[in-house]
Amino acid sequence: MSEKLRSIEIPIIITAICTLLQVIPYYFNIPVIDQASAIERDWMLLIVNMAVFVGVISIGQVHGRKIMRRRDNWEYSVVLMVALIIMAITGLPIESIGLGLDNPIYNFLFINVMTPLGSTMYSILAFFITSAAYRAFRARNIEAALILVSGTIVVMSNAPLFTSSLPFLITWKNWIFDVPNTATMRGVMMGAALGAIALAVRTLMGIERGYLRGGGAD
């Protein structure tokens, strides 16, 4: 029995069953399987929430050790932990004592701390995008030259300084988005869909075992 149900085969069987429970309802109307699929989706939500909980514990452990050992910039870890605890407590769905999403402290931290920090992170990405565009927009061949010209037109069409004097840039930008960009995105989506299908089939058949973290070795 132990040879038939080794530790590597049990996760593969569970994965195959869970995958089939989500695929079959799309093609067949079987009430029992539909109900099992709905229950499995509820399980998935519970697992996702538990993963978030584990993430919070991990953040507490990492920054807690950093605070206790007084490592570099440990003061920022104190601010993070204090804000984390305050938002976790004030955001509890207990409206009878004033907690929840309508709590003024929770809203203050979310609007005045979380939102500006998120905007700052996205603004920092602009520098990385600029650096990547500088490296990519080098007209070393015809393809790179086309990318350079298209990118320049799109950038200029989003600047009122150029569109006010060169209004045809907007028409050119719309054509770039509607024709070559749309065609390219469709090709990328089709390739990603085929790759996802292939990965799902490999996982369902037990060929893809990356989720076992090395357990695929015989």
C-alpha positions in Angstrom: 0.0 0.0 0.0 2.8 2.4 0.8 4.4 1.8 -2.6 1.1 2.7 -4.4 0.3 5.8 -2.3 3.7 7.4 -1.8 3.9 11.0 -0.6 4.4 12.3 -4.1 1.3 10.6 -5.5 -1.2 11.8 -2.9 -0.7 15.5 -3.7 -0.9 14.8 -7.5 -4.2 12.9 -7.0 -5.6 15.7 -4.9 -4.5 18.3 -7.5 -6.1 16.3 -10.3 -9.4 15.9 -8.4 -9.6 19.6 -7.5 -8.8 20.6 -11.1 -11.5 18.3 -12.5 -14.0 19.7 -10.1 -13.4 23.2 -11.6 -13.3 22.1 -15.2 -16.2 19.7 -15.5 -19.0 22.2 -14.5 -18.0 24.3 -17.6 -18.9 21.5 -19.9 -21.5 19.4 -18.1 -24.5 20.2 -15.9 -24.1 17.8 -13.0 -25.6 19.2 -9.7 -23.4 17.1 -7.4 -20.2 18.3 -9.1 -21.5 21.9 -9.3 -22.1 21.8 -5.6 -18.7 20.3 -4.9 -17.1 23.0 -7.2 -18.8 25.8 -5.2 -17.6 24.3 -1.9 -14.0 24.0 -3.3 -14.1 27.7 -4.3 -15.1 28.6 -0.7 -12.1 26.5 0.5 -9.9 28.5 -1.9 -11.1 31.8 -0.3 -10.3 30.4 3.1 -6.8 29.3 2.0 -6.1 32.7 0.5 -7.2 34.4 3.7 -5.0 32.1 5.7 -2.1 32.9 3.3 -2.6 36.6 4.1 -2.6 35.8 7.8 0.6 33.9 7.4 2.1 36.9 5.5 1.3 39.1 8.5 3.0 36.7 10.9 6.0 36.6 8.6 6.2 40.4 8.5 6.0 40.5 12.3 8.8 38.0 12.7 11.1 39.7 10.2 10.6 43.2 11.5 10.4 42.1 15.1 13.9 40.6 14.9 15.1 43.7 13.2 13.8 45.9 16.1 15.1 43.7 18.8 18.6 43.5 17.3 18.6 47.2 16.4 19.7 46.6 12.8 20.0 49.4 10.3 16.9 51.5 9.9 15.1 49.6 12.6 13.1 52.8 13.4 11.1 52.3 10.1 10.2 48.8 11.3 8.8 50.3 14.4 6.6 52.6 12.4 5.5 49.7 10.2 4.6 47.5 13.1 2.7 50.3 14.9 0.7 51.1 11.7 0.0 47.4 11.1 -1.3 46.9 14.6 -3.5 50.0 14.6 -5.0 49.3 11.1 -5.6 45.6 12.1 -7.4 46.6 15.3 -9.4 49.6 13.9 -10.4 47.6 10.8 -12.0 44.8 12.7 -15.6 44.4 11.5 -17.1 45.2 14.9 -19.4 48.1 14.2 -21.0 48.0 17.6 -17.9 49.5 19.3 -17.0 51.8 16.4 -14.5 49.5 14.6 -14.6 48.6 10.9 -14.0 50.3 7.5 -15.9 53.5 8.7 -13.5 54.0 11.7 -12.0 57.5 11.5 -8.5 56.2 12.5 -8.6 53.5 9.9 -9.8 55.9 7.2 -7.1 58.5 8.1 -4.3 55.9 7.9 -5.7 54.5 4.6 -6.3 57.8 2.9 -3.3 59.8 4.2 -0.7 57.0 4.5 -1.5 54.0 2.3 -2.7 56.0 -0.7 0.3 58.3 -0.8 2.7 55.4 -0.3 1.0 53.5 -3.2 1.3 56.5 -5.4 4.9 56.9 -4.5 5.7 53.3 -5.4 4.0 53.7 -8.8 5.9 57.0 -9.4 9.2 55.3 -8.7 8.4 52.8 -11.4 8.4 55.6 -13.9 12.2 55.9 -13.6 12.6 52.1 -14.2 10.3 52.4 -17.2 12.3 55.3 -18.6 15.6 53.4 -18.1 14.1 50.3 -19.8 12.7 52.4 -22.7 16.1 54.1 -23.2 17.8 50.7 -23.6 15.0 49.3 -25.8 14.5 52.4 -28.0 17.9 52.1 -29.8 17.4 51.9 -33.5 19.9 49.1 -34.1 17.6 47.4 -36.7 14.3 47.9 -38.4 12.2 46.4 -35.6 13.9 48.6 -33.0 13.5 51.7 -35.2 9.7 51.0 -35.5 9.5 50.6 -31.7 11.3 53.9 -31.3 9.1 55.8 -33.7 5.9 54.3 -32.3 6.9 55.0 -28.7 7.9 58.6 -29.6 4.5 59.2 -31.2 2.6 57.8 -28.2 4.6 59.8 -25.7 4.2 63.0 -27.7 0.5 62.4 -28.2 0.0 62.4 -24.4 1.7 65.8 -24.0 -0.5 68.9 -24.6 2.6 70.8 -25.7 2.8 68.6 -28.9 -0.9 67.9 -29.4 -1.8 71.5 -29.5 0.6 72.2 -32.3 0.5 68.8 -34.0 -3.1 67.5 -33.5 -2.6 64.6 -36.0 -0.4 62.9 -33.4 -3.6 61.8 -31.6 -4.9 60.1 -34.8 -1.6 58.4 -35.3 -1.6 57.2 -31.6 -5.1 55.9 -31.9 -4.1 53.9 -35.0 -1.1 52.5 -33.2 -3.3 51.4 -30.3 -6.1 50.0 -32.5 -4.1 48.1 -35.1 -0.6 47.0 -34.4 -0.9 47.1 -30.6 -4.2 45.3 -30.6 -2.9 42.6 -32.9 0.2 42.1 -30.8 -1.8 41.9 -27.6 -4.1 39.3 -29.1 -1.1 37.2 -30.1 0.3 37.5 -26.6 -3.0 36.5 -25.0 -3.4 33.5 -27.3 0.1 32.4 -26.5 -0.5 32.8 -22.8 -3.8 30.9 -23.1 -2.1 28.0 -24.9 0.7 28.0 -22.3 -1.8 28.0 -19.4 -3.7 25.1 -21.0 -0.5 23.1 -21.5 0.5 23.8 -17.9 -2.9 22.8 -16.6 -2.8 19.5 -18.6 0.7 18.7 -17.4 -0.3 19.4 -13.8 -3.5 17.4 -14.2 -1.6 14.4 -15.5 1.1 14.7 -12.8 3.9 15.6 -15.3 4.4 19.1 -13.9 5.4 18.8 -10.2 6.9 22.1 -9.5 4.4 22.8 -6.8 5.8 19.8 -4.9 9.0 21.7 -4.3 11.4 19.0 -5.5 9.1 16.2 -4.6 9.0 15.0 -8.2 12.3 13.2 -7.9 11.8 9.4 -7.9 
